[in-house]
Amino acid sequence: MASLLRAELLAQAPDLGRQFRSARPFPHVVIDGFLDGAFLRGLQEEFPEFDTSRTRNELGRAGGKAVHERIASLGPAYARFDAWIQTREFLEWLSELTGIPRLLYDADYVGGGTHQNMNGQELDTHVDFNYHPKTKLHRRLNLILFVNPEWEAGWGGNLNGAGRRAACRDAPAANRCVIFETSEVSWHGFGAVAMPEDQAHLGRRSIAVYFYTKDRPAEETAPSHSTFYIPRPLPERFTPGYTLDERDAWELQVLVERRDQQIRFLYERELEFGRMMQSPTFRLARALAWPARVVKRLVGK
């Protein structure tokens, strides 16, 4: 299958790899002009309209972000894109760039697909879930491709947390691709979207693709967890003596409600984990694994 990458990028994997590995605070690279321009226009034309039935977040609430995970059904361009990113040629190019061997494509697009974030929507700083919920593979890479026809600096939505360069200037410009390692320190998010009225119906548009491996270095491996968020702190203007106006009061209410929602979510998850720990199946598994745990401790000593 013919590559959809901009032709010059095919030979630039070593140079891009050096940028990826040297980036701080965790490996990442920003690539402008990622896809062939004509093909990108096909993705822009076929991007789905905002669908309120696809806006449920991890807390079970409807919001300003719509997600289509099964992108191959969106049109010919998306079907071709989906077929291309799972080819051996593309996966080998991505492995050469990142230094992560034997990358695997996720046919389910868990958490990925097209993301459309409308005005006012932001993404709190977070680290992603670390195992695929169905296959139990290790999550290793995020690839985010921005597909808005245009984007201006004052429209917000800038990716942050993926290193100083991204935090300073990586607006979601058309055909810009951000690739970064998914790890326990890859904290990232983006600021609130604030598009002008004549563009607001488009929202911040991107395609997110996640890649996995069967194994991961032991020193990078952590117990299975879901996505962890850090709610946005109060604005710096909220200082002693500052007088709240109507918008300030609304923003304060939103931040407190989001914090409360997260606390409830974490509480319910803790209850679910406690029920799992008390289940007969879990206790039997612990008993059967006891000899192996003892040996592991002894070997470790």
C-alpha positions as CSV (number, residue, x, y, z in Angstrom):
1,M,0.0,0.0,0.0
2,A,1.3,3.4,-0.9
3,S,2.5,5.6,2.0
4,L,0.4,8.6,3.0
5,L,3.3,10.3,4.7
6,R,4.8,13.4,3.1
7,A,7.5,11.9,0.9
8,E,10.4,13.7,2.6
9,L,9.6,12.1,6.0
10,L,10.2,8.6,4.9
11,A,14.0,9.1,5.0
12,Q,13.9,11.4,8.1
13,A,13.2,8.7,10.7
14,P,16.8,8.8,12.2
15,D,16.7,12.6,12.6
16,L,13.2,12.6,14.0
17,G,14.2,9.8,16.3
18,R,17.0,11.9,17.8
19,Q,14.5,14.7,18.4
20,F,12.1,12.2,20.0
21,R,14.7,10.7,22.4
22,S,16.3,14.0,23.4
23,A,13.0,15.8,24.1
24,R,12.0,16.6,27.7
25,P,10.3,16.0,30.1
26,F,9.6,12.7,28.1
27,P,10.2,11.5,24.6
28,H,8.1,13.3,21.9
29,V,8.4,14.8,18.5
30,V,6.3,17.4,16.6
31,I,6.1,16.9,12.8
32,D,4.5,19.6,10.6
33,G,3.2,18.6,7.2
34,F,2.8,15.0,8.3
35,L,0.5,13.7,5.5
36,D,0.3,14.3,1.8
37,G,-1.6,17.5,1.4
38,A,-4.2,16.2,-1.0
39,F,-5.0,13.2,1.2
40,L,-5.3,15.5,4.3
41,R,-8.0,17.4,2.5
42,G,-10.0,14.2,2.2
43,L,-9.8,13.7,6.0
44,Q,-10.9,17.2,6.6
45,E,-13.9,16.9,4.2
46,E,-15.0,13.6,5.8
47,F,-14.6,14.6,9.4
48,P,-17.9,13.8,11.1
49,E,-20.3,16.5,12.4
50,F,-20.5,17.0,16.1
51,D,-22.7,14.2,17.6
52,T,-24.0,14.7,21.2
53,S,-24.6,11.0,21.5
54,R,-20.9,10.5,21.4
55,T,-19.9,12.9,24.2
56,R,-19.9,10.7,27.3
57,N,-16.6,11.0,29.3
58,E,-14.9,8.7,31.8
59,L,-17.3,10.0,34.5
60,G,-20.3,9.1,32.5
61,R,-21.3,12.7,31.8
62,A,-22.1,14.4,28.5
63,G,-19.6,17.2,27.6
64,G,-18.2,19.2,24.7
65,K,-16.1,16.5,23.2
66,A,-17.4,14.0,20.6
67,V,-15.5,10.8,19.8
68,H,-15.8,8.4,16.9
69,E,-13.7,5.3,17.6
70,R,-14.5,3.3,14.4
71,I,-12.9,5.7,12.0
72,A,-12.9,3.3,9.0
73,S,-16.7,3.8,8.7
74,L,-16.4,7.6,8.3
75,G,-15.6,7.6,4.6
76,P,-13.1,6.4,2.0
77,A,-10.2,8.7,3.2
78,Y,-10.6,7.4,6.8
79,A,-10.8,3.8,5.6
80,R,-7.6,4.3,3.7
81,F,-5.9,6.0,6.7
82,D,-7.0,3.1,9.0
83,A,-5.6,0.6,6.5
84,W,-2.3,2.5,6.2
85,I,-1.4,2.9,9.9
86,Q,-1.6,-0.9,10.4
87,T,0.8,-1.7,7.5
88,R,4.1,-3.2,8.3
89,E,5.8,-0.4,6.5
90,F,4.3,2.4,8.6
91,L,4.8,0.4,11.9
92,E,8.4,-0.2,11.1
93,W,8.9,3.5,10.3
94,L,7.3,4.4,13.6
95,S,9.5,1.9,15.4
96,E,12.6,3.3,13.8
97,L,11.7,6.8,14.8
98,T,10.8,6.0,18.4
99,G,13.2,3.1,19.1
100,I,10.2,1.0,20.3
101,P,10.3,-2.4,18.5
102,R,7.3,-4.5,17.3
103,L,4.6,-1.8,17.7
104,L,1.1,-3.1,17.3
105,Y,-2.0,-1.3,15.9
106,D,-5.2,-1.2,17.9
107,A,-8.2,-2.2,15.8
108,D,-10.6,-1.1,18.5
109,Y,-9.2,2.5,18.8
110,V,-9.9,2.4,22.6
111,G,-10.0,6.0,23.6
112,G,-8.8,7.1,20.2
113,G,-10.4,7.9,16.8
114,T,-11.7,11.3,15.8
115,H,-11.8,13.9,18.7
116,Q,-13.9,17.0,18.3
117,N,-13.7,19.5,21.1
118,M,-16.0,22.5,21.1
119,N,-15.7,26.0,22.6
120,G,-15.0,26.0,26.3
121,Q,-13.7,22.4,26.2
122,E,-10.3,21.7,27.7
123,L,-8.4,18.6,28.7
124,D,-7.0,18.4,32.3
125,T,-3.4,17.3,32.6
126,H,-3.3,13.5,32.8
127,V,-1.4,10.3,32.3
128,D,-3.2,7.7,30.1
129,F,-4.3,4.2,31.0
130,N,-1.3,1.8,30.6
131,Y,-2.9,-1.5,29.4
132,H,-5.3,-2.2,26.7
133,P,-8.6,-3.2,28.5
134,K,-9.2,-6.2,26.2
135,T,-5.9,-7.4,24.9
136,K,-3.8,-6.4,28.1
137,L,-1.1,-5.2,25.8
138,H,1.2,-2.4,27.0
139,R,0.3,1.1,25.7
140,R,3.4,2.7,24.3
141,L,2.7,5.6,22.0
142,N,0.2,8.3,21.3
143,L,-0.1,9.8,17.8
144,I,-2.2,12.9,17.5
145,L,-2.9,14.4,14.1
146,F,-4.6,17.8,13.8
147,V,-7.0,18.2,10.9
148,N,-8.6,21.7,11.3
149,P,-8.4,23.6,8.0
150,E,-6.9,26.5,9.9
151,W,-6.0,27.5,13.5
152,E,-5.0,30.8,15.0
153,A,-3.0,31.4,18.2
154,G,-5.8,33.1,20.0
155,W,-8.2,30.1,19.6
156,G,-6.6,28.2,22.5
157,G,-6.6,24.4,22.5
158,N,-2.7,24.3,22.6
159,L,-1.3,21.0,23.6
160,N,0.6,21.2,26.9
161,G,2.6,18.9,29.0
162,A,4.5,17.3,26.1
163,G,7.6,19.2,26.8
164,R,8.6,22.8,26.6
165,R,8.4,23.2,22.9
166,A,4.9,21.8,22.8
167,A,3.7,23.9,25.7
168,C,5.0,27.1,24.1
169,R,3.9,26.8,20.5
170,D,2.2,23.6,19.5
171,A,-1.2,24.8,18.5
172,P,-3.4,22.3,16.8
173,A,-2.5,23.5,13.3
174,A,-3.5,21.6,10.2
175,N,-1.4,18.5,9.4
176,R,0.7,18.9,12.6
177,C,1.4,15.5,14.2
178,V,2.6,15.0,17.7
179,I,4.0,11.6,18.7
180,F,4.9,10.9,22.3
181,E,5.7,8.0,24.5
182,T,2.9,6.8,26.8
183,S,4.4,6.3,30.3
184,E,3.9,7.1,34.0
185,V,5.4,10.5,33.5
186,S,3.8,11.6,30.2
187,W,1.5,14.2,31.7
188,H,-0.3,16.1,29.0
189,G,-3.5,18.0,28.2
190,F,-4.7,21.1,26.4
191,G,-6.1,24.5,27.2
192,A,-9.7,25.7,26.7
193,V,-10.9,26.1,23.1
194,A,-12.0,29.6,22.2
195,M,-12.8,29.7,18.5
196,P,-14.5,32.8,16.9
197,E,-18.2,32.5,16.2
198,D,-17.8,31.8,12.5
199,Q,-15.5,28.9,13.2
200,A,-17.0,27.6,16.4
201,H,-19.2,24.9,14.7
202,L,-16.0,23.1,13.6
203,G,-14.4,22.7,17.1
204,R,-10.8,21.5,17.7
205,R,-10.5,18.5,15.3
206,S,-7.9,15.7,15.7
207,I,-7.3,12.0,15.1
208,A,-5.8,10.0,17.9
209,V,-4.1,6.7,17.4
210,Y,-2.5,4.6,20.1
211,F,0.1,1.9,19.7
212,Y,1.0,-1.1,21.9
213,T,3.6,-3.8,22.5
214,K,3.4,-7.3,24.0
215,D,6.3,-6.5,26.4
216,R,7.8,-3.5,28.1
217,P,11.0,-2.9,30.0
218,A,10.5,-3.9,33.7
219,E,11.7,-0.5,35.0
220,E,8.9,1.2,32.9
221,T,6.1,-1.2,34.0
222,A,3.5,-0.2,36.5
223,P,0.3,-1.9,37.9
224,S,-2.7,-1.6,35.6
225,H,-4.5,1.7,36.0
226,S,-7.0,3.9,34.2
227,T,-6.4,7.5,33.1
228,F,-5.4,9.8,36.0
229,Y,-6.3,13.5,35.8
230,I,-5.1,16.5,37.7
231,P,-8.0,19.1,37.8
232,R,-6.9,22.6,36.6
233,P,-6.0,24.8,39.5
234,L,-7.6,28.1,40.3
235,P,-6.6,31.0,38.0
236,E,-3.7,33.1,39.2
237,R,-5.9,36.2,39.4
238,F,-7.8,34.6,42.3
239,T,-5.7,36.3,45.0
240,P,-6.7,38.0,48.4
241,G,-8.6,41.1,47.7
242,Y,-9.6,40.2,44.2
243,T,-13.3,40.8,43.4
244,L,-15.1,38.1,41.5
245,D,-17.2,39.2,38.6
246,E,-20.0,37.1,37.0
247,R,-17.6,35.1,34.8
248,D,-15.2,34.5,37.6
249,A,-18.1,33.0,39.7
250,W,-19.1,30.8,36.9
251,E,-15.5,29.5,36.4
252,L,-15.1,28.9,40.1
253,Q,-18.3,26.9,40.1
254,V,-17.2,24.8,37.1
255,L,-13.8,24.0,38.7
256,V,-15.4,23.0,42.0
257,E,-18.0,20.8,40.2
258,R,-15.3,19.1,38.2
259,R,-13.2,18.4,41.3
260,D,-16.3,16.9,43.1
261,Q,-17.1,14.7,40.1
262,Q,-13.5,13.4,40.1
263,I,-13.7,12.6,43.8
264,R,-16.9,10.7,43.3
265,F,-15.4,8.8,40.4
266,L,-12.3,7.9,42.4
267,Y,-14.5,6.8,45.4
268,E,-16.7,4.6,43.2
269,R,-13.6,3.1,41.6
270,E,-12.1,2.4,45.0
271,L,-15.4,0.6,46.0
272,E,-15.3,-1.5,42.9
273,F,-11.7,-2.4,43.5
274,G,-12.6,-3.4,47.1
275,R,-15.4,-5.6,45.9
276,M,-13.0,-7.3,43.5
277,M,-10.4,-7.9,46.2
278,Q,-13.1,-9.6,48.4
279,S,-14.4,-11.8,45.6
280,P,-13.9,-15.6,46.0
281,T,-12.2,-15.7,42.6
282,F,-9.6,-13.1,43.6
283,R,-8.9,-14.9,46.9
284,L,-8.5,-18.2,45.1
285,A,-6.1,-16.7,42.6
286,R,-4.0,-15.1,45.4
287,A,-3.8,-18.5,47.1
288,L,-2.7,-20.3,44.0
289,A,-0.1,-17.7,43.2
290,W,1.3,-17.7,46.8
291,P,4.3,-20.1,46.0
292,A,5.4,-17.9,43.0
293,R,5.2,-14.8,45.1
294,V,7.4,-16.3,47.8
295,V,10.0,-17.5,45.3
296,K,10.0,-14.0,43.7
297,R,10.7,-12.3,47.1
298,L,13.5,-14.8,47.8
299,V,15.1,-14.3,44.4
300,G,14.9,-10.6,44.8
301,K,16.8,-10.8,48.1
